[in-house]
Amino acid sequence: MKIIKKFPLIILIAIFLISCKTSTNKDYPINNLEKNIEERPNSEKRMEIKFSCGEDGISEYLDDGWKILKEDSQEKICTWKSVPATKDCNMEKDKGCKITQPNKIGEEKIYLLGK
């Protein structure tokens, strides 16, 4: 009777041991995956760079052989400033009356480069 109660445990252990067996099939050897990767020497490289608030370093990339594929620009906040919410607000003593708002708004340029 005790053997019948332990039968599911024996089955579970047997399944565990069978599943941990390593494969030794020599008919289908594992190929080196690095040899199967096709290298494309003439493939185009792409890169996206961003310049904000008056910065402009695109000439460095153009001198290095990169070409501009796409150019986009959008408005961006460059700096922030804190101002009092009311006239009688003391920002040093009461931090709850301080409002942060944009100080300087500039332009962010986004370039998609290709080589």
Secondary structure, DSSP 8 states (H G I E B T S, - for coil): -HHHHHHHHHHHHHHHHHHT------SS----HHHHS---TT---EEEEEEETT---HHHHHHTT-EEEEEEEEEEEEEEEEEESSTT--TTT-GGGEEEEEEEEEEEEEEEEE-
